[in-house]
Amino acid sequence: APGSLLAILVQAATDGGSVCADGGPELTTMRWGLVPASTSKTQKADHWRLFNARCETVDALGSFRRLLSRRRCAVPVDGWFEWAADEFREVKTKQPHYVHRAGGVHTDRPLWLAGLHDCWESAQGAVETFTVITRDSSTSLVWLHSRQPVVLDGAALQAWVGDADEQA
């Protein structure tokens, strides 16, 4: 849930703009739910406001645009929950559906979700946060939800969190 501390793989960086020390991608922990660096120190963190970022507008919105070149990350997960209304209306609340890799959740390969991260200076100190990038749902998931996380695999994962200097 937004506000949770999760493991993420952060993009390689050589400019000090990342938590990476050696210039290579690094596994670290951050809070899910982006709090932009521009947020005032006196404001309370709202991790629910920017926990997702639409891929169609990520390069147009100031909160995300400046993060695209040097603040990329990938979130390793076994799967994610989507909540859908009960089609038979037998239950008044939404029903959870767990989306995971074919073959079950106990595979040796995680799903990698594309994200962006930032560092906010709160009154209590630095807080590293991230958002998950979403896209229109694939044809196999559109029955469940209109959006889904951007899933990175193989070369796409390497390209997303690879050396920032090569992508600039």
N, C-alpha and C positions, 0 to 999 in steps of 0.2 A: 504494500500500500504506500502511496505517497507519504514521504516523511521517514520512511524506513532507510536504514543504512544497508547498502548493497555493494557487492563486489562489482567492479567495472574495469575494463581494459581501456586505458587512456592512450590517446594518440601520441606518437613520438614527437618530440619538440626539442629544439636546440636553443630557443630564445628565452628560456626562463618562464615562458607563458604556460607551462604545464607542471604537473607534479612530478614528471619524469626527471630523473637525475642524469641518466646516461644517454639520452636522446632516442632510446628505443621504447616501444610500447611497454606499459607497466600495469600490472594488476594492482588496484588499490580499492579503497572503500569510499563511497560518497552517499549523500542523502538523495533519494529519488524525489524529484520535484524541483525544477530549476528556480533559484532565486538569483536574478541577474545581479552582476557586480554593481550596477547603477542604483540598486535598492538602498535606501537610507539606512544608516546604522541603527536608527531608533525604531524602524519598522519591525513588525513581527513577521517572521518567515511564514509564507503561505505556500506550502509545498504542493497544494492541490491546484493552484492557479496555472502553473506551467509544467505539469507532469508529462504532457505529451506536446509534440510540435508537428504540425502538418507539413509533409515534405513539399507540398505544392506552394507553400508560402514561407518556408523557413529562410529563404534567401531574400525575402522582402521585409520581414519584420526585424526591427532593430535589436530586440532581445536575443535573436538567434543569428542574424546575418553576420555579426562580428565574430561569432564562435565557429563558423563554418570552416575557416582555413586552418585554425590552430587549436581548436578545443573539441575535437571529435572523440567519441568513445564508443565502446561496444559493451553491452550488458549480457553476460552469460546466464541463460535460464534453461530450465527443463521444459517450460511451457508458460502459458499465461491464461488467465481467466477472462472470459467474456460473459457478460450478463445479459440474458434475453428474457423477454416477457413470456410467461407460460402460455403456449398457444391454445390450451384448453381452458384457460382462465380459472383453473381449479385452485391456484395459489395466487394471492394478491401481490406477492413480491416477485422480483426477477429471479430466474434460476441461473446458477453458475454453470458454465461449460468450460472445461479445461482443454485448451488447444496445445498440442505437443507434436513432436517429431513422430513420423510414422515408425512403428516398431515399439512404441511405448516410451514412458518417461525414464526408464532405467537404461538408456543407451549410454555409451561412453562419450558421446559428442553432445555438447550443449547447443542450443539455438543461440545465435548472437544477434541481439537487437541493436540497431543503429541509434546513437544518441549524441548529445552535445552536453558539455559540462562548463561550469563557471565557478568562480570563487567570490563569495560575498563577504565583506567585512562587517560583521554584526558587532554590537556593543560588547559581546563576549569573546570576539575573535573571529578568525577566518572559518568560514563554513563552505565546504566544497559540495556542490549540488549538480544534478544532471537531469536531462529530460530525454524521453524516448521519442524517436521520430516515427510518425505513422503515415500510412498510405491508404488508398482505397483498398478494400478487401479483395482477395483473390476470389475467383469464381467458386472455389470450394468452401469459402467462409462467408460469402455475402448473405446467406440465409441467416447467419448468426449475428453479424454486425456489419455496418457499412465501412468501418475502418479496421486496420490491423497494424501491428508494429512492422517496420521495415526489417526483414530478416536478412542478415549477411551470412554468406557461406563462402568458403575457400578464398578465391582471388578477391572477391568483394570485401571480405573482412580485412585482408591485408591492405587493400587499397584505401579503405576507410581509416584505419588506425596506423598506417605506415608513416614514413618520414614526412613531417609537415613541410620541410624545406623542398621536397620533391613535388609537393602538391601546390605550393604557393604560386 
